[in-house]
């Protein structure tokens, strides 16, 4: 799934600046319902309030090789991680 995530994150970063990719848990667990890949949305850091833990990640990761991925939705707690391609 890395190529699709990376491509989406790079395109979104070019349009909106630093931010994070949001994937809903349900879409991630059952991607077939949404055409074979999880639904991805982009949250720009400028739209996140100062002091939010996720905003800190959005502003400190290296967008040339990393993606901030937030997994959440459905009323469940959200988890944010920084991911990058393996070598």
MMTF fields as JSON, N, C-alpha, C and O atoms, coordinates in Angstrom:
{
  "mmtfVersion": "1.0.0",
  "mmtfProducer": "UNKNOWN",
  "numBonds": 347,
  "numAtoms": 348,
  "numGroups": 87,
  "numChains": 1,
  "numModels": 1,
  "chainsPerModel": [1],
  "groupsPerChain": [87],
  "chainIdList": ["A"],
  "bondAtomList": [4, 2, 8, 6, 12, 10, 16, 14, 20, 18, 24, 22, 28, 26, 32, 30, 36, 34, 40, 38, 44, 42, 48, 46, 52, 50, 56, 54, 60, 58, 64, 62, 68, 66, 72, 70, 76, 74, 80, 78, 84, 82, 88, 86, 92, 90, 96, 94, 100, 98, 104, 102, 108, 106, 112, 110, 116, 114, 120, 118, 124, 122, 128, 126, 132, 130, 136, 134, 140, 138, 144, 142, 148, 146, 152, 150, 156, 154, 160, 158, 164, 162, 168, 166, 172, 170, 176, 174, 180, 178, 184, 182, 188, 186, 192, 190, 196, 194, 200, 198, 204, 202, 208, 206, 212, 210, 216, 214, 220, 218, 224, 222, 228, 226, 232, 230, 236, 234, 240, 238, 244, 242, 248, 246, 252, 250, 256, 254, 260, 258, 264, 262, 268, 266, 272, 270, 276, 274, 280, 278, 284, 282, 288, 286, 292, 290, 296, 294, 300, 298, 304, 302, 308, 306, 312, 310, 316, 314, 320, 318, 324, 322, 328, 326, 332, 330, 336, 334, 340, 338, 344, 342],
  "bondOrderList": [1, 1, 1, 1, 1, 1, 1, 1, 1, 1, 1, 1, 1, 1, 1, 1, 1, 1, 1, 1, 1, 1, 1, 1, 1, 1, 1, 1, 1, 1, 1, 1, 1, 1, 1, 1, 1, 1, 1, 1, 1, 1, 1, 1, 1, 1, 1, 1, 1, 1, 1, 1, 1, 1, 1, 1, 1, 1, 1, 1, 1, 1, 1, 1, 1, 1, 1, 1, 1, 1, 1, 1, 1, 1, 1, 1, 1, 1, 1, 1, 1, 1, 1, 1, 1, 1],
  "groupList": [{"groupName": "UNK", "atomNameList": ["N", "CA", "C", "O"], "elementList": ["N", "C", "C", "O"], "formalChargeList": [0, 0, 0, 0], "bondAtomList": [1, 0, 2, 1, 3, 2], "bondOrderList": [1, 1, 2], "singleLetterCode": "X", "chemCompType": "L-PEPTIDE LINKING"}],
  "groupTypeList": [0, 0, 0, 0, 0, 0, 0, 0, 0, 0, 0, 0, 0, 0, 0, 0, 0, 0, 0, 0, 0, 0, 0, 0, 0, 0, 0, 0, 0, 0, 0, 0, 0, 0, 0, 0, 0, 0, 0, 0, 0, 0, 0, 0, 0, 0, 0, 0, 0, 0, 0, 0, 0, 0, 0, 0, 0, 0, 0, 0, 0, 0, 0, 0, 0, 0, 0, 0, 0, 0, 0, 0, 0, 0, 0, 0, 0, 0, 0, 0, 0, 0, 0, 0, 0, 0, 0],
  "groupIdList": [1, 2, 3, 4, 5, 6, 7, 8, 9, 10, 11, 12, 13, 14, 15, 16, 17, 18, 19, 20, 21, 22, 23, 24, 25, 26, 27, 28, 29, 30, 31, 32, 33, 34, 35, 36, 37, 38, 39, 40, 41, 42, 43, 44, 45, 46, 47, 48, 49, 50, 51, 52, 53, 54, 55, 56, 57, 58, 59, 60, 61, 62, 63, 64, 65, 66, 67, 68, 69, 70, 71, 72, 73, 74, 75, 76, 77, 78, 79, 80, 81, 82, 83, 84, 85, 86, 87],
  "secStructList": [7, 2, 2, 2, 2, 2, 2, 2, 2, 2, 2, 2, 2, 2, 2, 2, 7, 1, 3, 3, 3, 3, 3, 3, 2, 2, 2, 2, 2, 6, 4, 4, 4, 4, 6, 1, 1, 7, 7, 3, 3, 3, 3, 3, 4, 4, 4, 1, 7, 6, 6, 7, 2, 2, 2, 2, 2, 2, 2, 2, 1, 7, 6, 6, 6, 3, 3, 3, 3, 3, 3, 3, 3, 6, 6, 3, 3, 3, 3, 3, 3, 3, 3, 3, 7, 7, 7],
  "xCoordList": [0.808, 0.0, 0.864, 0.356, 2.164, 3.046, 2.981, 2.874, 3.04, 3.03, 1.798, 1.925, 0.622, -0.599, -0.571, -0.941, -0.138, -0.049, 0.953, 0.666, 2.119, 3.179, 2.723, 2.906, 2.141, 1.686, 0.627, 0.695, -0.348, -1.4, -0.808, -1.185, 0.107, 0.713, 1.52, 1.447, 2.28, 3.093, 2.22, 2.497, 1.171, 0.264, -0.443, -0.583, -0.884, -1.593, -0.659, -1.054, 0.58, 1.57, 1.836, 1.956, 1.927, 2.168, 1.02, 1.25, -0.199, -1.363, -1.611, -1.987, -1.399, -1.84, -0.744, -1.017, 0.489, 1.574, 1.628, 1.009, 2.372, 2.536, 1.197, 0.26, 1.131, -0.108, 0.0, 1.095, -1.153, -1.211, -2.288, -3.275, -2.076, -3.071, -3.942, -3.436, -5.246, -6.207, -6.824, -7.347, -6.757, -7.445, -8.407, -8.033, -9.635, -10.609, -10.379, -10.123, -10.474, -10.248, -11.076, -10.557, -12.364, -13.251, -12.782, -12.807, -12.364, -11.884, -10.575, -10.336, -9.741, -8.462, -8.662, -7.96, -9.617, -9.873, -10.619, -10.504, -11.387, -12.157, -12.033, -13.009, -10.841, -10.628, -11.449, -11.68, -11.886, -12.657, -13.961, -14.45, -14.521, -15.79, -15.611, -16.579, -14.382, -14.104, -13.226, -12.449, -13.345, -12.625, -11.227, -10.426, -10.918, -9.638, -8.54, -7.457, -8.789, -7.789, -8.512, -9.616, -7.908, -8.557, -8.797, -8.037, -9.855, -10.148, -9.155, -8.949, -8.546, -7.566, -8.039, -8.549, -7.858, -8.116, -6.857, -6.032, -6.714, -5.532, -5.961, -6.917, -5.25, -5.499, -4.271, -3.186, -4.433, -3.323, -3.014, -3.925, -1.74, -1.332, -1.909, -2.203, -2.075, -2.634, -4.067, -4.545, -4.754, -6.143, -6.267, -7.375, -5.138, -5.127, -4.731, -3.766, -5.466, -5.158, -3.756, -3.252, -3.145, -1.849, -2.003, -3.024, -0.99, -1.038, -1.533, -1.372, -2.131, -2.583, -1.363, -0.46, -1.327, -0.182, 0.07, 1.221, -0.996, -0.819, -0.167, 0.597, -0.458, 0.13, 1.652, 2.39, 2.107, 3.546, 4.203, 5.256, 3.588, 4.118, 4.11, 5.071, 3.013, 2.882, 3.982, 4.456, 4.381, 5.379, 6.814, 7.746, 7.008, 8.374, 8.856, 10.052, 7.961, 8.415, 9.114, 9.034, 9.793, 10.494, 9.631, 9.645, 8.873, 7.946, 8.626, 7.949, 9.944, 10.64, 10.827, 11.183, 10.587, 10.731, 9.764, 9.751, 8.952, 8.04, 6.614, 6.388, 5.665, 4.252, 3.708, 3.949, 2.97, 2.232, 0.905, 0.149, 0.628, -0.587, -1.424, -0.961, -2.665, -3.612, -4.652, -5.266, -4.839, -5.847, -6.926, -6.639, -8.151, -9.236, -10.583, -10.743, -11.547, -12.895, -13.812, -13.358, -15.087, -16.072, -16.169, -16.597, -15.777, -15.859, -14.739, -14.7, -13.823, -12.707, -11.576, -11.526, -10.688, -9.521, -8.684, -8.593, -8.083, -7.205, -5.77, -5.352, -5.034, -3.617, -2.857, -3.264, -1.76, -0.917, 0.465, 1.051, 0.979, 2.324, 3.041, 2.41, 4.338, 5.15, 5.69, 6.332, 5.42, 5.873, 6.78, 6.671, 7.68, 8.537, 8.843, 8.73, 9.229, 9.539, 10.767, 11.709, 10.759, 11.941, 12.94, 12.617, 14.143, 15.181, 15.289, 16.112],
  "yCoordList": [-1.186, 0.0, 1.268, 2.368, 1.109, 2.278, 3.154, 4.373, 2.594, 3.481, 4.394, 5.578, 3.865, 4.682, 5.73, 6.883, 5.339, 6.27, 7.378, 8.556, 7.0, 7.969, 8.957, 10.166, 8.443, 9.296, 10.288, 11.478, 9.788, 10.654, 11.722, 12.891, 11.327, 12.266, 13.337, 14.513, 12.947, 13.913, 14.911, 16.11, 14.422, 15.308, 16.267, 17.454, 15.75, 16.569, 17.604, 18.748, 17.199, 18.13, 19.27, 20.424, 18.959, 19.983, 20.999, 22.182, 20.543, 21.423, 22.177, 23.349, 21.498, 22.039, 22.265, 22.768, 21.907, 22.044, 20.87, 19.832, 21.043, 19.96, 19.505, 20.289, 18.203, 17.654, 16.172, 15.631, 15.511, 14.078, 13.434, 14.068, 12.166, 11.37, 10.686, 10.058, 10.808, 10.155, 8.971, 9.113, 7.8, 6.611, 6.153, 6.036, 5.896, 5.388, 3.9, 3.149, 3.491, 2.083, 1.127, 0.14, 1.421, 0.518, 0.352, -0.756, 1.42, 1.374, 0.584, -0.131, 0.726, 0.02, -1.472, -2.289, -1.825, -3.234, -3.949, -5.165, -3.187, -3.779, -2.918, -2.295, -2.875, -1.993, -2.371, -1.529, -3.609, -4.034, -3.257, -3.05, -2.831, -2.093, -0.727, -0.131, -0.233, 1.083, 0.997, 1.91, -0.082, -0.188, -0.767, -0.583, -1.459, -2.145, -1.418, -1.973, -0.195, 0.492, 1.375, 1.849, 1.593, 2.419, 3.845, 4.375, 4.453, 5.845, 6.712, 6.526, 7.651, 8.545, 9.987, 10.418, 10.717, 12.158, 12.827, 12.194, 14.115, 14.843, 15.954, 16.679, 16.08, 17.134, 18.037, 17.602, 19.278, 20.229, 20.673, 20.896, 20.8, 21.231, 22.6, 22.874, 23.463, 24.797, 24.742, 25.701, 23.629, 23.473, 22.808, 22.615, 22.461, 21.785, 22.806, 23.547, 22.85, 23.848, 23.683, 22.569, 24.803, 24.786, 24.005, 24.113, 23.223, 22.424, 21.012, 20.169, 20.726, 19.371, 18.493, 18.882, 17.307, 16.399, 16.025, 15.896, 15.85, 15.461, 16.589, 16.325, 17.82, 18.962, 18.964, 19.285, 18.606, 18.525, 17.537, 17.828, 16.374, 15.387, 15.937, 15.77, 16.595, 17.133, 18.147, 18.233, 18.907, 19.953, 19.469, 20.171, 18.279, 17.83, 16.675, 16.382, 16.011, 14.9, 15.435, 16.626, 14.554, 14.915, 14.499, 13.329, 15.433, 15.062, 14.56, 14.08, 14.664, 14.143, 12.632, 11.995, 12.042, 10.592, 9.953, 8.73, 10.759, 10.242, 10.749, 11.781, 9.99, 10.361, 10.229, 9.229, 11.247, 11.128, 10.483, 11.007, 9.352, 8.594, 8.572, 8.151, 9.03, 8.984, 7.932, 7.966, 6.997, 5.956, 6.225, 6.33, 6.334, 6.643, 6.525, 5.849, 7.199, 7.189, 6.26, 5.441, 6.391, 5.536, 5.735, 4.831, 6.905, 7.178, 6.567, 6.744, 5.848, 5.225, 6.238, 7.261, 5.929, 6.785, 6.801, 5.805, 7.942, 8.071, 7.791, 8.094, 7.208, 6.899, 7.589, 7.517, 8.256, 8.892, 8.266, 8.102, 7.915, 7.355, 8.004, 8.499, 7.989, 8.455, 7.201, 6.362, 7.088, 5.918, 6.362, 7.478, 5.461, 5.725, 4.411, 3.335, 4.518, 3.318, 2.646, 3.311, 1.328, 0.554, 0.522, 0.828, 0.153, 0.091, -1.288, -1.526],
  "zCoordList": [0.0, 0.0, 0.0, -0.22, 0.247, 0.314, -0.939, -0.802, -2.158, -3.341, -3.387, -3.703, -3.08, -3.105, -1.991, -2.216, -0.8, 0.327, 0.021, 0.232, -0.472, -0.776, -1.85, -1.71, -2.898, -3.995, -3.508, -3.815, -2.748, -2.224, -1.296, -1.377, -0.426, 0.526, -0.213, 0.141, -1.225, -1.969, -2.727, -2.718, -3.381, -4.117, -3.161, -3.455, -2.025, -1.04, -0.421, -0.194, -0.15, 0.416, -0.559, -0.147, -1.837, -2.846, -2.902, -3.154, -2.67, -2.72, -1.41, -1.425, -0.279, 1.013, 2.036, 3.126, 1.712, 2.68, 3.637, 3.403, 4.716, 5.689, 6.228, 6.37, 6.527, 7.044, 7.283, 7.437, 7.314, 7.582, 6.726, 6.352, 6.427, 5.715, 6.754, 7.684, 6.594, 7.479, 6.75, 5.645, 7.381, 6.88, 7.957, 9.124, 7.57, 8.522, 8.744, 7.803, 9.99, 10.347, 9.5, 8.979, 9.366, 8.62, 7.18, 6.644, 6.564, 5.19, 5.096, 4.123, 6.118, 6.144, 6.357, 5.761, 7.204, 7.498, 6.369, 6.219, 5.572, 4.487, 3.231, 2.812, 2.626, 1.469, 0.241, -0.628, 0.157, -1.018, -1.151, -2.262, -0.04, -0.105, -0.758, -1.232, -0.784, -1.353, -2.596, -2.873, -3.335, -4.588, -4.498, -5.415, -3.42, -3.335, -2.589, -2.399, -2.162, -1.342, -0.338, -0.607, 0.796, 1.82, 1.335, 0.524, 1.839, 1.538, 2.299, 3.499, 1.603, 2.223, 2.114, 1.079, 3.201, 3.237, 3.76, 4.419, 3.461, 3.906, 4.844, 4.571, 5.948, 6.918, 6.937, 7.325, 6.525, 6.518, 7.943, 8.739, 8.26, 9.598, 9.94, 11.103, 8.936, 9.173, 9.686, 10.292, 9.449, 9.886, 11.258, 11.758, 11.861, 13.169, 14.234, 14.05, 15.341, 16.375, 16.962, 17.097, 17.303, 17.984, 19.287, 19.966, 19.629, 20.851, 20.637, 21.52, 19.494, 19.189, 18.94, 18.199, 19.554, 19.401, 17.951, 17.533, 17.18, 15.787, 14.987, 14.058, 15.332, 14.619, 14.792, 13.861, 15.983, 16.234, 15.275, 14.709, 15.09, 14.137, 12.715, 11.965, 12.358, 11.004, 10.696, 9.563, 11.703, 11.493, 11.655, 11.265, 12.226, 12.5, 11.625, 11.614, 10.89, 10.043, 8.795, 8.491, 8.082, 6.846, 5.66, 5.279, 5.062, 3.988, 2.715, 1.806, 2.639, 1.461, 1.548, 0.557, 2.744, 2.876, 3.861, 4.002, 4.547, 5.569, 5.346, 4.713, 5.887, 5.856, 7.273, 7.949, 7.719, 8.978, 8.622, 7.803, 9.237, 8.971, 10.238, 11.298, 10.115, 11.223, 10.881, 9.815, 11.805, 11.639, 12.674, 13.867, 12.225, 13.158, 12.491, 11.475, 13.084, 12.552, 13.324, 14.123, 13.081, 13.724, 15.227, 15.944, 15.713, 17.137, 17.957, 19.174, 17.312, 18.033, 18.199, 17.516, 19.111, 19.298, 18.026, 17.308, 17.769, 16.611, 17.025, 18.143, 16.1, 16.314, 15.196, 14.036, 15.525, 14.524, 14.577, 15.647, 13.391, 13.292, 12.104, 11.17, 12.164, 11.037, 10.353, 10.985, 9.055, 8.305, 7.171, 6.662, 6.788, 5.634, 4.94, 5.528, 3.689, 2.908, 3.463, 3.895, 3.452, 3.855, 2.723, 1.575, 3.057, 2.025, 1.452, 0.569]
}
